[in-house]
Amino acid sequence: MPDKKAILFMFLATFGFAVQDAVVKILSVTGSLWQLMLLRAFLVIIILVVWAKSFVRSSSITPLGWFWPILRGVFMSFAYTLFYASLPFVSLSEAATCFFTAPIFVCIFSSIFLKETIGWTRVTAVIVGFLGVLLIIQPEQSEVNFVLFLPLMAGISYAFAVVITRGFCKEQPSLSLTFSHNILYAFIGFVMVVILPTLPINDQIRDTNLFFYAGWVPLTREILFLIGVTSITHIIAMTATIRAYQTVETSFVAPLEYFYLVFASMIDFFIWGVVLAPSVATGIILVVVSGVIISIREQIKKTRTSKG
């Protein structure tokens, strides 16, 4: 049953992404964004090549065509870079809130570019999920932080990547999209690691975000271990996301991504001691409900269609 598979894929994907992003936030204290991009992508590529040659066909990581996978990779790389660049300044939940405007943009873009029909039930579910996000973050409790525009733009970029996945990469092997994305990611990371130290960037500006402006930093066992963790979770989460979007309509899968907020809130609590207020707990419930509503509604729609 495609719907149930899509839900399971997204559950696995959102958990993997939450763990990955938490590790990146930890790395932002002593690491380099571009070094992380380069080493993680390089490690992912090695793992995929070994996996393909040992257990499956090598063609499973080779795109059927390169244009759409590379364009998708551009948007994915842009999304990750903007999101990670904000993590030294805001909590994981705050950044995730802005990023998770993505499902709203996915529904809008899929309707415009893919001509998918989006009923009011799914639109309502997206709105309910977003209201849950607002309750989790409670933006009225703090001053406006313009850094949050970074994950907001990341969400828009991610939405474009999702629409490309559904509309133009549906027949692509799942691992090939992860492979092509990481080739591009490694290239960008390498270029930035080499170029950044040579740029005439003012020290005061550089000190405002060392994670973003640093080139190559000394590798410690801790950094290598954390990069390894992000590599493994990246492969699992990215592949699960691709399979979910290839299984059913984009507008069905998109609201399920709100489950990420449940895991992000839990990680915020256990690692950084963020205590969940009653309003935050209510927000989490709304996030879960939005995913359940969309799933049940889609199943009812298909049942009526098969009978009719």
C-alpha positions as CSV (number, residue, x, y, z in Angstrom):
1,M,0.0,0.0,0.0
2,P,1.8,3.2,-1.2
3,D,0.2,5.5,1.4
4,K,1.4,3.5,4.3
5,K,4.9,3.1,2.8
6,A,5.1,6.8,2.3
7,I,4.2,7.5,5.9
8,L,6.8,5.0,7.2
9,F,9.4,6.5,4.8
10,M,8.7,10.0,6.1
11,F,8.8,8.9,9.7
12,L,12.2,7.5,9.2
13,A,13.4,10.5,7.2
14,T,12.2,13.1,9.6
15,F,13.9,11.3,12.5
16,G,17.1,11.0,10.6
17,F,17.1,14.6,9.6
18,A,16.5,15.7,13.2
19,V,19.5,13.7,14.4
20,Q,21.6,15.0,11.6
21,D,20.8,18.6,12.2
22,A,21.4,18.3,15.9
23,V,24.8,16.9,15.2
24,V,25.5,19.8,12.8
25,K,24.5,22.3,15.5
26,I,27.0,20.7,17.9
27,L,29.6,20.9,15.1
28,S,28.9,24.6,14.6
29,V,30.8,25.4,17.8
30,T,34.2,24.1,16.6
31,G,33.8,23.0,13.0
32,S,33.5,24.5,9.5
33,L,30.4,24.4,7.4
34,W,32.3,23.9,4.2
35,Q,34.6,21.3,5.6
36,L,31.5,19.5,6.9
37,M,29.9,19.6,3.4
38,L,33.1,18.3,1.7
39,L,33.9,15.5,4.1
40,R,30.3,14.4,4.7
41,A,29.5,14.4,1.0
42,F,32.8,12.5,0.2
43,L,32.0,9.9,2.8
44,V,28.5,9.5,1.6
45,I,29.8,9.0,-2.0
46,I,32.2,6.3,-0.8
47,I,29.5,4.5,1.1
48,L,27.1,4.6,-1.8
49,V,29.7,3.3,-4.3
50,V,30.8,0.5,-2.0
51,W,27.1,-0.4,-1.3
52,A,26.2,-0.4,-5.0
53,K,29.2,-2.6,-6.0
54,S,28.7,-5.0,-3.1
55,F,25.0,-5.5,-2.8
56,V,23.2,-3.9,-5.7
57,R,23.9,-2.9,-9.3
58,S,26.2,0.0,-9.9
59,S,23.5,1.5,-12.1
60,S,21.5,2.1,-9.0
61,I,23.6,5.2,-8.1
62,T,23.9,6.4,-11.7
63,P,21.1,8.9,-12.8
64,L,19.2,8.1,-15.9
65,G,19.9,11.7,-16.9
66,W,21.9,14.3,-15.2
67,F,20.1,17.6,-15.8
68,W,17.2,17.3,-13.3
69,P,19.2,15.5,-10.6
70,I,21.9,18.2,-10.7
71,L,19.3,21.0,-10.7
72,R,17.6,19.3,-7.8
73,G,21.0,19.1,-6.1
74,V,21.6,22.8,-6.5
75,F,18.4,23.6,-4.6
76,M,19.1,21.0,-2.0
77,S,22.6,22.3,-1.5
78,F,21.3,25.9,-1.2
79,A,18.7,24.8,1.3
80,Y,21.2,22.9,3.6
81,T,23.8,25.7,3.4
82,L,21.3,28.4,4.5
83,F,19.8,26.3,7.2
84,Y,23.1,25.2,8.7
85,A,24.4,28.8,8.6
86,S,21.7,29.8,11.0
87,L,22.3,27.1,13.6
88,P,25.1,28.9,15.6
89,F,22.6,31.7,16.4
90,V,19.2,30.1,17.0
91,S,17.9,26.9,18.5
92,L,17.2,23.9,16.3
93,S,13.4,24.4,16.8
94,E,13.5,28.0,15.8
95,A,15.4,27.3,12.6
96,A,13.2,24.4,11.9
97,T,10.1,26.5,12.2
98,C,11.2,28.8,9.4
99,F,12.4,25.9,7.4
100,F,9.1,24.1,7.7
101,T,7.3,26.7,5.7
102,A,8.6,24.4,3.0
103,P,5.5,22.1,2.9
104,I,3.3,25.2,2.3
105,F,5.5,26.2,-0.6
106,V,5.6,22.6,-1.9
107,C,1.8,22.6,-2.1
108,I,1.8,25.9,-3.9
109,F,4.6,25.0,-6.3
110,S,3.2,21.5,-7.1
111,S,-0.1,23.1,-7.9
112,I,1.5,25.7,-10.2
113,F,4.2,23.6,-11.9
114,L,2.9,20.0,-11.6
115,K,-0.8,20.9,-12.0
116,E,-1.7,18.7,-9.0
117,T,-5.1,19.1,-7.5
118,I,-5.0,20.1,-3.8
119,G,-8.2,19.9,-1.9
120,W,-9.2,22.1,1.0
121,T,-8.7,19.2,3.5
122,R,-5.0,19.1,2.7
123,V,-4.7,22.8,2.6
124,T,-6.3,22.9,6.1
125,A,-4.0,20.2,7.3
126,V,-1.0,22.2,6.2
127,I,-2.3,25.3,8.0
128,V,-3.0,23.3,11.2
129,G,0.5,21.9,11.1
130,F,2.0,25.3,10.7
131,L,-0.1,26.6,13.6
132,G,1.4,23.8,15.6
133,V,4.8,24.9,14.6
134,L,4.1,28.5,15.9
135,L,2.9,27.1,19.2
136,I,6.1,25.1,19.5
137,I,8.4,28.1,18.9
138,Q,6.2,30.8,20.5
139,P,7.7,33.6,18.3
140,E,5.9,36.3,20.4
141,Q,8.2,35.4,23.3
142,S,11.3,36.9,21.7
143,E,12.4,39.8,19.5
144,V,12.6,39.4,15.7
145,N,15.8,37.7,14.7
146,F,16.7,38.4,11.1
147,V,18.9,35.3,11.1
148,L,15.7,33.3,10.8
149,F,15.3,34.6,7.2
150,L,18.1,32.1,6.4
151,P,16.1,29.0,7.2
152,L,13.1,30.6,5.6
153,M,14.9,30.9,2.3
154,A,16.2,27.4,2.9
155,G,12.6,26.2,3.1
156,I,11.7,27.8,-0.2
157,S,14.7,26.2,-1.9
158,Y,13.9,22.8,-0.4
159,A,10.4,23.1,-1.7
160,F,11.7,23.6,-5.3
161,A,13.9,20.5,-4.9
162,V,10.9,18.5,-3.7
163,V,8.8,19.5,-6.7
164,I,11.6,18.6,-9.1
165,T,11.9,15.2,-7.4
166,R,8.2,14.5,-7.9
167,G,7.8,16.0,-11.3
168,F,11.0,15.2,-13.1
169,C,12.9,12.6,-11.1
170,K,10.2,10.1,-10.4
171,E,11.8,7.3,-12.4
172,Q,15.3,8.0,-11.1
173,P,16.8,5.4,-8.8
174,S,16.6,6.7,-5.3
175,L,20.3,6.3,-4.5
176,S,21.2,8.1,-7.7
177,L,19.6,11.3,-6.5
178,T,21.5,11.1,-3.2
179,F,24.7,10.3,-5.2
180,S,24.3,13.2,-7.6
181,H,23.4,15.7,-4.9
182,N,26.5,14.8,-2.8
183,I,28.8,15.1,-5.8
184,L,27.6,18.7,-6.2
185,Y,27.8,19.2,-2.4
186,A,31.4,17.9,-2.3
187,F,32.3,20.2,-5.2
188,I,30.9,23.3,-3.5
189,G,32.5,22.4,-0.2
190,F,35.9,21.9,-1.8
191,V,35.7,25.2,-3.7
192,M,34.7,27.1,-0.5
193,V,37.4,25.5,1.7
194,V,40.0,26.5,-0.9
195,I,38.7,30.0,-1.7
196,L,37.5,31.3,1.7
197,P,40.9,31.7,3.4
198,T,42.1,33.8,0.4
199,L,39.1,36.2,0.4
200,P,39.7,39.7,2.0
201,I,37.0,39.2,4.6
202,N,37.2,41.6,7.6
203,D,38.1,39.8,10.8
204,Q,35.1,41.3,12.6
205,I,32.8,39.9,10.0
206,R,34.5,36.6,10.0
207,D,34.2,36.3,13.8
208,T,30.4,36.8,13.6
209,N,30.0,33.3,12.1
210,L,33.2,31.2,12.2
211,F,31.2,28.2,11.2
212,F,30.3,29.8,7.9
213,Y,33.5,31.7,7.2
214,A,36.0,29.1,8.3
215,G,37.8,27.1,5.6
216,W,39.7,24.1,6.8
217,V,39.9,23.5,10.6
218,P,42.1,20.9,12.4
219,L,40.3,17.5,12.5
220,T,39.8,15.9,15.9
221,R,38.3,12.5,16.7
222,E,35.2,14.2,17.9
223,I,34.7,16.1,14.6
224,L,35.4,13.0,12.5
225,F,33.0,11.0,14.5
226,L,30.2,13.6,14.3
227,I,30.8,14.0,10.5
228,G,30.5,10.2,10.2
229,V,27.2,10.3,12.1
230,T,25.8,13.0,9.8
231,S,26.9,11.0,6.8
232,I,25.0,7.9,7.8
233,T,21.9,9.7,8.9
234,H,22.0,11.8,5.7
235,I,22.0,8.7,3.5
236,I,19.1,7.1,5.4
237,A,17.0,10.3,5.7
238,M,17.6,11.5,2.1
239,T,16.9,8.1,0.6
240,A,13.7,7.7,2.7
241,T,12.5,11.1,1.6
242,I,13.1,10.4,-2.0
243,R,11.2,7.1,-1.8
244,A,8.3,8.8,-0.1
245,Y,8.0,11.5,-2.8
246,Q,8.3,8.9,-5.5
247,T,5.5,6.8,-4.0
248,V,2.6,9.2,-3.8
249,E,1.6,12.8,-4.7
250,T,3.9,15.6,-3.4
251,S,1.0,17.3,-1.7
252,F,0.3,14.1,0.3
253,V,3.8,13.6,1.6
254,A,4.6,17.3,2.3
255,P,2.5,17.7,5.5
256,L,4.1,14.5,6.9
257,E,7.4,16.4,7.1
258,Y,6.0,18.2,10.2
259,F,6.9,15.1,12.2
260,Y,10.5,16.5,12.1
261,L,9.3,19.1,14.6
262,V,8.4,16.4,17.1
263,F,11.8,14.9,17.0
264,A,13.5,18.4,17.0
265,S,11.6,19.4,20.1
266,M,12.6,16.2,21.9
267,I,16.3,16.7,20.9
268,D,16.2,20.3,22.1
269,F,15.0,19.0,25.5
270,F,17.4,16.1,26.0
271,I,20.5,17.8,24.6
272,W,20.0,21.6,25.3
273,G,17.6,21.4,28.2
274,V,14.7,23.1,26.4
275,V,11.6,22.5,28.6
276,L,8.4,21.9,26.7
277,A,5.7,24.3,27.9
278,P,2.0,23.2,27.7
279,S,1.6,25.4,24.6
280,V,4.6,23.6,23.0
281,A,3.1,20.2,23.8
282,T,-0.2,21.4,22.2
283,G,1.8,22.4,19.1
284,I,3.3,19.0,18.8
285,I,-0.1,17.4,19.0
286,L,-1.3,19.7,16.2
287,V,1.7,18.8,14.1
288,V,0.9,15.1,14.4
289,V,-2.8,15.6,13.8
290,S,-2.1,17.5,10.6
291,G,-0.2,14.4,9.3
292,V,-2.9,12.0,10.4
293,I,-5.7,14.1,8.8
294,I,-4.0,14.2,5.5
295,S,-3.3,10.5,5.5
296,I,-6.8,9.5,6.4
297,R,-8.3,11.9,3.9
298,E,-6.2,10.6,1.1
299,Q,-7.1,7.0,1.9
300,I,-10.9,7.9,2.0
301,K,-10.4,9.6,-1.4
302,K,-8.8,6.5,-3.0
303,T,-11.4,4.2,-1.5
304,R,-14.3,6.3,-3.0
305,T,-12.5,6.4,-6.3
306,S,-12.1,2.6,-6.4
307,K,-15.7,2.1,-5.6
308,G,-17.0,4.7,-8.0
